[in-house]
Amino acid sequence: MSETPTPQSDDTTTDDLESLVEEWLTVPDAAERLGVPLSRVRQLIADREVLAARIGERRAPAIPAKFLDETGPRPELRGTFTVLADGGMDDDEIIRWLFTPDETLPVEGAPIDAMRAGHKTEIRRRAQELAF
């Protein structure tokens, strides 16, 4: 009798996402880094200026550290989030796509690394191709 494979659980998918991103900031950590109240960080998430995923044992919301620079959310990300969401991706899928290494990029690493290196147009173009 052959066994049917069990579907991948959300915990496994989240664990993969957690290790893919590497550095996460909890809401309190992000608030401390930016020197703003917790409510401001929550508003950044609500306004989709940054995305968060529930990670760790306590499933606490956390933001990938690379979504922030020393002054706040990286401004080039918001439009890319919108393009990918319009293409049908949820927040976890968007984060996964941005952090998955891609050898075809103009810089070593993942789309997030290319954006941080100034290749926003290239990454946005690739995001639009996924959406259509």
C-alpha positions in Angstrom: 0.0 0.0 0.0 1.5 3.3 -1.1 1.3 6.3 1.1 0.1 9.6 -0.3 2.4 12.5 0.5 1.1 14.8 3.1 0.8 18.5 2.1 3.5 20.8 3.4 2.4 22.5 6.6 2.4 26.2 7.1 5.0 25.8 9.8 7.4 24.2 7.4 6.8 26.9 4.8 7.2 29.6 7.4 10.4 27.9 8.7 11.8 27.9 5.2 11.0 31.6 4.8 12.5 32.4 8.2 15.8 30.8 7.3 15.8 32.3 3.7 15.6 35.8 5.0 18.2 35.3 7.7 17.8 38.6 9.7 14.5 39.6 11.0 13.4 42.5 13.2 10.5 42.2 15.6 8.2 45.2 15.9 10.0 46.4 19.1 13.4 45.8 17.4 12.4 47.8 14.4 11.0 50.6 16.5 14.2 50.8 18.5 16.4 50.7 15.3 14.3 53.6 13.8 13.8 55.5 17.0 10.1 55.5 16.6 7.1 54.3 18.7 5.8 50.7 18.2 2.6 52.2 16.8 4.6 53.8 14.0 6.1 50.4 13.0 2.7 48.8 13.1 1.4 51.6 10.8 4.3 51.0 8.4 3.2 47.4 8.2 -0.5 48.3 7.8 0.4 50.8 5.0 2.5 48.2 3.3 5.6 50.3 3.4 7.2 47.1 4.8 5.9 43.6 4.9 6.0 41.3 7.9 5.7 37.6 8.4 4.8 35.6 11.5 8.0 33.7 12.5 9.5 31.9 15.5 7.8 29.8 18.1 5.5 32.6 19.2 4.6 33.4 15.6 5.3 37.1 16.3 5.3 39.5 13.3 8.7 40.4 12.1 10.1 42.5 9.3 13.1 41.4 7.1 15.9 43.7 8.3 16.9 44.5 4.6 13.5 46.2 4.2 14.8 49.1 6.3 17.7 51.5 6.0 19.0 53.9 8.6 16.1 56.3 8.1 13.2 53.9 7.7 11.6 51.7 5.0 13.5 51.5 1.7 11.4 53.6 -0.6 11.9 51.5 -3.7 10.2 48.5 -2.1 6.6 49.7 -1.9 6.0 49.8 -5.6 7.5 46.3 -6.0 5.3 45.0 -3.2 2.3 46.4 -5.1 3.3 44.9 -8.5 3.8 41.5 -6.9 0.6 41.6 -4.9 -1.3 42.7 -8.0 0.1 39.6 -9.6 -1.5 37.4 -7.0 1.3 36.9 -4.4 0.6 37.1 -0.7 3.0 38.7 1.7 5.0 35.5 2.5 5.3 34.8 -1.3 6.5 38.3 -1.9 9.1 38.1 0.8 10.2 34.6 -0.5 10.6 36.0 -4.1 12.6 39.0 -2.9 15.0 36.8 -0.9 15.4 33.8 -3.2 18.9 33.9 -4.8 18.9 34.4 -8.6 22.1 33.9 -10.6 20.7 36.0 -13.5 20.6 39.2 -11.6 23.1 42.0 -12.3 24.5 41.6 -8.7 25.2 38.5 -6.6 22.3 37.5 -4.4 18.6 37.9 -4.5 16.2 40.6 -5.9 16.4 42.4 -2.6 20.1 42.7 -2.9 19.8 44.0 -6.5 17.3 46.6 -5.3 19.6 47.7 -2.5 22.4 48.0 -5.1 20.3 50.4 -7.2 18.7 48.0 -9.7 15.1 48.9 -8.9 14.0 49.1 -12.5 15.4 45.6 -13.4 13.7 44.0 -10.3 10.4 45.9 -11.0 10.5 44.7 -14.6 10.9 41.1 -13.5 8.1 41.5 -11.0 5.8 42.8 -13.7 6.7 39.8 -15.9 5.6 37.5 -13.1 2.3 39.4 -12.7 1.3 39.0 -16.4 
